[in-house]
Amino acid sequence: MPSSTARRLADATPATRDRYVDLLRVVSLAVVVLGHWTMAAVTADGVGNLLAVVPELQALTWALQVMPVFFFVGGFAHALAHRSRPGYADFLRARLRRLLRPTMVFVAVWGAAALAVQLAGADGGLTGVALRLVAQPLWFIGIYLAMVALTPPLLRLHERWGWGAFAALAGAAVLVDAARFAAGVPYVEFLNFAFVWLAVHQLGFLRADGMIRRPALLAGAGLLGAVALVAYGPYPLSMVGMPGEKVSNMAPPTLALLCHGLWLVGAVELLRGPGARFAARARVWRAVVAANGIAMTAFLWHLTAMLGVYGALLAAGTRLPAPATAAWWAWLPLRLAAAAVLTALLVAVFRRFEAPAPVPRAGGSAPPAALGVMLALLGVLGLSMTGFGGLLEGHAATLVAVRVTAPAAVAMALTGWLLVDRPGRRPR
């Protein structure tokens, strides 16, 4: 976002806006991006994970796995947005236009590049890894789409039951893990993609209504629960996915990750006072406004930038140091700076697709909008599994228990976007 625009929007911010929430949104995505850049252990043979090379670093994920904070903030924002736009189709368009437009541009650009690379027969080595890897963060977009789509009914449950609605989702997550680990029920674990993340999202509703009154208790209970589950249960230490692990706390989410989310939400709420005062500073708030205006674009393209830096180094004949060696750590600040610069260039090219646009209250039918969200959700989740490689051959991957091809995922995502983004008919 241009600095002049950010300054104008920052100066026009009403005093009633909760600026700390906007700060949390920016910081959580920034931590995720920096984590991806740091944990990527790239060599000429492929891309590994630093946490697998140095397992002792997995404990850091208990502070740095902050995606629950982003979903918590999303719940807060969705509650306020739906109350201002109660019509379902209007609500979806208002919440998803700035999310889906940059996402579909990303899909279209990478899809075209993947086809060109495959036709040229250059889809091997690091290029082939890139075609798969850049699509992985799309899982986050898919989960977020589901949260937006389910906000109206879940908000009604919250308004009736309060903490009881959260407890029901958390209890369902407990039952799913019990069925998974104790009874060995096949595929049941995938239900926790909904129950765990929607429970965290529900905490945002509670915050919107001032119902999180004891954040220290929430943080303490979450931390103790996560420690106990990892120490005595079948849950791994890492709160992010690890290559080759039999059980992941992330994919699908587990009860341990839900406890981790409770700990983080309680922690950020404990910091609410000083955080709000920090966000209220004029320079800080202008930076937050500017960052929020490009956050999704930067998130979508940050892995492209990282792989571009490593690709340029390899093309120049640079011998990359082995991960976690002294030379690797010494080079890390330079690689992070280069990835940041390239991400900034990509943002400069694509940020206009994230620019806010007025969404008129056009009415429209809810079923087409709901169908559009479902197709977009399945499409981006499918792409996160298949990647962009093998488009010509119809490369497939398993999404829960269903085989999804890369071309079908692209088609579903684009069709869903068109259904959501089109204006509805103005009611007579």
N, C-alpha and C positions, 0 to 999 in steps of 0.2 A: 504494500500500500504506500503510495507517495506520502512524503512527510507532511506536505501541506494538507492533504486529506486527513491524515491521522491527527494532525493538530486541530483541524476544524471539528472532527468528530469528538475528540477528547474534550475540547472546550465546551461542546454542546451537551456533554453527558449530564443527565439530571443527578442531583445530589442523592436521590433515593436509590440509585443503582448500586448493587453489591459488587464493588470492584474487585474484591478479594476472589470471588468466583472466577472472574475473567483472568486474574493473575494465575490461579490454579490451573486453568485450562492451558494457558501458554506454557507454564513451567512443566506440567506433566508431559505434554507432547515434546518439549525440548529435551527432557530427560530420556524419553524413549528414543529419540533420534540419536542423541549422544551415546546411549547405550548400544544401539545397533552398530554405530560406527566403531566404537571401542571394542566390542566383543567379536567383530568380524576378524577371523584369523585367515587372511588371504595369502595363498602361495601360488606358484605357477601351476600347482596340481589341482587347485580348487579353493573352496571357501569352507573353513571350519569355524569352530566356536571357541573363543578364549576360555570360557568357563569349563569346557571339556579338557583343555590343555592344563589349566590350573584349577582343579576342583575346589581348592580352598576359597576361591573368589565367589563361589556360588552363594555364600552367606550374604554378599552385598546385594543380592536380588531382593532381600527382605526390606531394603530401603529404596532400591532403584526400580523395582517393578511397580510402576506407578499408574499403570493403565486403569486400575480400579478408581483412582482419583478422577480420571477423565470421565468415566462412566457415571460416577457420583455427581460430578458437576453437570453432566448431561441431564440427569434426572431433575436436578434443580431447575435448569433452563427450560426443560420440556414442560414441567408443571406450570411455570409462569406463562410460557408461550401458548399452551393449550387453553388456559383460562382467558387469554386475550383473543384467541381465535378458536372458539369451540367447535366450529364446523370441521368434520374429519378431513375432507378433501383439501380445504383451505389450510388446515393445520399441517398436513403432510407437505404440501407445496412450499409453505413458508419455511418449514424446518429442513427440508431436503434439497431445495434448489441449490443452495451454496455447497452442499455436500456432493450431490450427484453430478453437477456440471463439471467440476474439475476432475472427478473420478472417471467420468466417461471420456473426457479428453485424454486422460492418462491411458485408459484402455485402448482408445483408438490409435494413439501415437505408438504405443508399444506393440499393438497388434500389427500395424502396418510395418514397423521395423522388424518384427519377428518373421513376417512373411518374406520381406526382402532378404533378410539374412539366410532364411532357409532356402530360398530360390537360388541364392549365390553359393549354397553349400558351405557356409561359414558358421554353422550353428554348433560347433564343437568347442571343447576347452572352456575357458572362462566365459566366452560368449554364451554357450549353452547353459552354464550355471546362472548367468545373469538373467536369461530368459525365464528361468524358473524362480530365481530368488526375488526379483523385483516385484513379483505379484503376491508374495507371502503376506505383506502387511494389509492386503485387502480384506483379510478375515475381520479386521477391526471395523472396516466400513460395513461389512455384512451384519455384524452384531449391533452396530449403532443403528442401522436401518430397522432391525427388529425392535429395538428399544423405542424408536420414534413411532413405529406402527402400533405398538402395544401400549403406548402412553395413555390413550383415553380410557380403556377399560381398567388398567392398573391404577390410574389416578382415581377412578371412582372407588375402587377397592380401598385405596389409601384413605380417601375422604370418609369412608364409612368405618374402617377398622384400624387406621393408624398403624401402630407398631405390629398389630396382628397380621396385616397384609405382608409386611416384611417377614414376620415369623413363619408364615405359611410357605413362602418361597424358600426360606432357609431350611425349614423342615423338609420340604420336598428334596432339596439338595442332599440332606442327610440320608433320606430314604434311597436316593439314587446311588450314593456311594455304598450304602449297606448292600443293596442288591448287586452292585458291581463286584465288590470285594468279598462279601460274605457268601452270596448265593451264586455268583458267576453268571448273572443274567446277561446274555449277549446284547450288545448295542445300547443297553440302558444308560451307559455313561454319557452318551451324547446329549441326553436330556439336560445335563448340567450346563451345557452352553446357554440354555435358557435360564434355568433356575438360579445359578450362581450369579451370572451377570445381571439378571433382572433384579435380584435381591440387592445388589450394590446400587443399581439404578434407583431402586425404591428408597434407599437412604437419602437420595437427592430430594425426593418428595417430602420426606420428613424434615429435612433442613429447610425447605421452602416454607414450611408451616411452623418453623421454630420449635420442632419437637425433639431435636437432639440436644438435651439439656445437660447430659453428663458425658461429655466426650472422653474424659479420662477413664471412665468405666468401660466405654465402648472400645477404646484403644487397648486397655489392659486385658479385657476379655478376649479380644481378637488375637493379641499377641500370645497370651497363655494357651489359647486353643490351638494356634498354629504350631507352637513349640511342642505341645503334647502330641498332636497328630503326626508331626514329623518324627518325633522321638520314639513313639510307641506304635505308630500305624504304618501302613504301606506307602506313605507319601514321601517323595524325595525332598531333599533340602532346597533345591533350586525352585524359585517361583517363576521361572521362565522355562520354555521347552529346551531339552537337551538332546543332541543327536544320539539315536540308538537306545534311549532309555525305555524300559518296559512300561513305566508309569510316568506320566507327565502331570504336573499340577495345572498346566495351561491348556492342553489339547487332548481331551476335553478338560474343562475346569473341574477342580475338586473342592471338597469341603475345606481343605487346607488353604486353598487360594481365597475362598470366601472369608475365612478367619483373617487372612492377610489383608483383605480388603477392609474388614472392620478395623483392624489396627491402623491402617493408613488413614481412613476417614476420621477416626477418633483423633489421630495425631494432627491432621491438618485443621481440624476444628479447635483443637487446643491452641493452635497458632493463629487463630482467627483475628484476635485483637491486634497484635503487632503486624500481621499480614495485611489487614485492612488499612492500618496507618501507613504502611509502606506503599501500598497500591494507590493511596490518595495523593501521594506526591505528584506534582504536575509532570515532571519529566518521566517518572516511572509510568504514570498512567498513559502518557502519549506513546511510550514504547509498547505497553500492553495492547493498546488499541491497534497500533501498526502491526504487531505480531499476530493478533487475532485475525487481522484481515488477510493474512497469507498463510495461516497455520496449516490448513488442510493441503494446500499446494506444496508447501515445504515437506510435509509428512509423506505425501505421495511420491515425491521425486528424490527423497534423500538417499535411498538405496541406489538409485540410478547414478547420482553424483558420486557416491562412495565407490561403486564399481567402475565408474569412469576414471576416477583417480588411479585406482589400481591397474586398470587396463592401460592407461597411458604410461604408467611406470614400467609395466611388462613390455609394452611395445617399444619403449626406449631402451630396452635391454637391461633395465635395473634388476639387480638380484635382490629380491625381497628377503629380509631376515626371517629366521624361524620365529614363529609366534612365542611370545613371553620371554624371549631372550633380552639381554640388556640393549642390544641394538634395536630390537623391535620397540621397546618402551621409549628409547631415545627418539625414534622416528615418529612415534604416535602423535605428538602435538602438531607436527608438520602435516601429517596425513589428515588429521581432524580439520586443520585450517584450510587445506586444499579442498576437502569435501564441503566445508561450509561455503567457500567461495563459489564452487561449482553449483551447489544448491541455490545460492543467491542468484546466479545467472539463469538457472532454470525457472526459478520463481519469477524473475523479471519477464521471462517469455510467456509464462502460463498464468500469471496471477490474475489477469483480466477475467478469466473464467470463474474465479471465485468472488469477483466483485459483487457486492450486494445489489440487488435490483428489487424495486417495489413489486410485491405480490398482491394483486388486487383481490378483494373478496369476491371471487367469481362464482362461489357456490360449487356446483358440480356434484356428480354422483360419487358416493364413497366406494362402491365395489370396484370400479376401474382403478381408483387410486390405490386401494388395498392390493389389487392384483399387480399393479405396477411395482409396489414396494416388494411384494413377494418374489416377482421375477428378478428384480434388481438384486435382492438379497441372495437368491440362489445363484445368480450369475457371478457376483463378485466373490462369494464363498467358493464357488466352483473354480474360478480363476486362481484363487489363493492356493488351491490344491493342485491344479494342473500346470500353472504357469503359462507362459506364452509360447513355449516350445512345441513343436509338432502340430502346428495348426493345420498344415496340409494333410497330415495323416490322421487327424482327429484324435490326437493324444488324449487319453482318458485317465481319470483318477477317481478314487472312491470318496464321495461326500456322504458321510454317515454310512448308509448301506446301499447307496445308489451310485452307479457309475456315471460320471459326467465327463463329456468331452470338452476340450478347450474351445472349439468353434461354437458348441451349444452354449457354453458359459458366456461367451462374448455376446451371442445373439440374445440370450435372456437378459443380460445386463442392459444392453442398449434398448431393448423393447420395454423393459421396466422403466427406464429413465423417461422414455417418450410418454408413457402412460401417466407418470407422476408429474412431469413438467408441463404437460399441455394444459392450457387454461380450461376450466370447466365452463359449462353454460351458465350464464347469469340467470338466476331464478326469476320467474315472472311474478 
